[in-house]
Each structure stands twice: as C-alpha cells, then as structure tokens.
Amino acid sequence: MAIKIDITRQPLLLALATSLALTVLGLSFRLPFNVPLPEVSIETPLGALLAGFQRSHHVWSVVAVFLTAITSAYLVTRSSVRHNLYTRRTYIAMVMFSLCTCCLFGCEEWLRSWATLLALQLACRNFESGFRRSYAFGEMFRGAFFLGLVPLLYAPAATVLVSLPLMIFLFHRPVREVPVIVVGACLPLAISSYVWWGMGYELGYVAERTIAAATAESGYSLFGGAQLFDLLAMGAVLFVVLMSLGVYMIELGALKFKARRIHVFYISIAVLTLTSSLAAGSDCCTWLLLSLPIAVLMPLLFVRTEARLSMVAYLMLVTFAVLSLIG
C-alpha cells in the first residue's frame, strides 16, 4: 500500500527547519555580502541612512537581515493560521516565503530592501488584526504608519498606498477610523521631514528626495544575467501563483468571509507592487516585496490539490530554487 505524504500537513518544526535551511542557503548565495555597496546618486534619506549603516557595520547588517528573514517567515505563517486563510491549517506559507525572498532575488542594498519588506509585512499584519466588528483604532493606525513608511525606504513602492481605500472597503472599517488611518499614513513623512528640517535641510527635502529617487533611472533589469535555472525557478513560481489564483476563484464558497477579503487585499498588494516596477527608480526590492503576497497565495494550490500532486509541485519549486543558487 502506497503511503501518501501530504506536504501541507508537515509539523511546525519541520516547516521551520526547511525555512531556516532555505534562508541560510539563499542568503549565502544570493546576497553579495562581500561586495562593497556602490554609491547611488539619488536615494531616499532613510534609504541613505540604511545604506550608510550597511557600509560601516557590515556584520551587524548581515545579522539584522538574517533575523528579519527568519522572523518574517514565521510571522507569515502565524498570520495565515490565526486568520484561517486556507481550508485547513498548514505551515507551508513559511517555506514559500523563504523560498521566494531568499532563493530567487538578490540585491546590493539588501538591508534597505529587507527593512522595506518588514515594514510592509507589519502593515499587513496590523490591518488583518484590525479586521473585526469592533473599533480597531490602534491596529489601523499602526498599519497605516508602517505602510506610510514603505515609500520613505523604497520610493517606487509608493504605489502600495493606493491599497488603503481598498483596505477600508474590504475590511469594513467605519468612518471614524478613516482620519486615524490618514494621519497614520502621513505621520512617517511628517516626522522624517521635521527631523531633517532640524538638521538644517529644507522642510520639503524628504519629499523631494523621495520623488527624485522614484523617478531617477536605476538601470536595474530583472532578467539581466539570469541563468537557465533562474528562469525555470521564476517560471515555476509564476505557475503556482496563477494556479493558486484559479483555486481561489473555485474555492470561494469553501473559504470564510474574512479569509476571502484578506486574500483579495494581498492580491491588490501584489498588483500594486508589480506596478511599482514601472517606475524608473525601481530595482530588485520590488520583487522582494512581491514575495510577501505571493507567499500567502501559493498555499491555496497545495491545500486544494491531491497530496501527490502537491508534493510534486513542492519539490519542483525547491529543486529549481536550489539549482538556481548553485547552478
């Protein structure tokens, strides 16, 4: 009698160990830790601070990125389990997150990129926690604050701010919370502008530099220097994401109301993040940010399909990701 191994039912410790292994392997191969960070002509003031920290405190920057990668992977799974985003409990979102963030895309400004991803993740977590019948002023304010911080770290990602009106509609937030959300989203810019004004700059310096960083040509190319296994890994991820979207449309009735709305919110984040790639100043940080919503969506396929097929898809993803690193 053949034994069916359901990859979606792997225990938390196994998923955590797999995520840790992919994180260590991916960061070791993808991030140019030993390459000096090149000077960027135009970047946001906060991004410049993180770039300076990366140059002067290299070891601490590596430690910060590693801890952020592990923590973010765990938080993705914790949120998916807490809000019942799938038809049954699974921890595979953690593995998908580590695979996408650590094994597919590398970036020279890795400290700034991971800080931006963490800000986006904290924004999404707070919005999800505030999705309830009662008032959630604290969660909405914190979520909007972290979302407002995203473009100050990576200017092209200002497109994600468009998700705020959609979030208010999807999560049924009352009118009383709207001023709190608006203030929370504007506060990071106000604080940073005040700080730089106190340092002797013009009051609009932060806003001007952020706009300039979004419109200045970065010269980044997604497929520049991509090898065969890199393209195969990206194609495998794209295939799983598209199939997961199809499963979502089919399984609408099986998912809870809250889960359906949260998935729509993450789909909007994915679309808006992709839109940011059209900005002249976009770089690999766009694709790192995209890893968050697609890591939440990908388990829909694994949970829905037959155990052997989901195992094949899972092994295909991991194999292509590892080959793209060492190939």
Secondary structure, 3 states (H helix, E strand, C coil): CCCCCCHHHCCHHHHHHHHHHHHHHHHHHHCCCCCCCCCCCCCCHHHHHHHHHHHHCHHHHHHHHHHHHHHHHHHHHHHHHHCCCCCCCCCHHHHHHHHHHHHCCCCCCHHHHHHHHHHHHHHHHHHHHCCCCCCCHHHHHHHHHHHHHHHHHCHHHHHHHHHHHHHHHHCCCCHHHHHHHHHHHHHHHHHHHHHHHHCCCCCCHHHHHHHHHHHCCCCCCCCCCCCHHHHHHHHHHHHHHHHHHHHHHHCCCCCCHHHHHHHHHHHHHHHHHHHHCCCCCCCCHHHHHHHHHHHHHCHHHHHHCCHHHHHHHHHHHHHHHHHHHHC
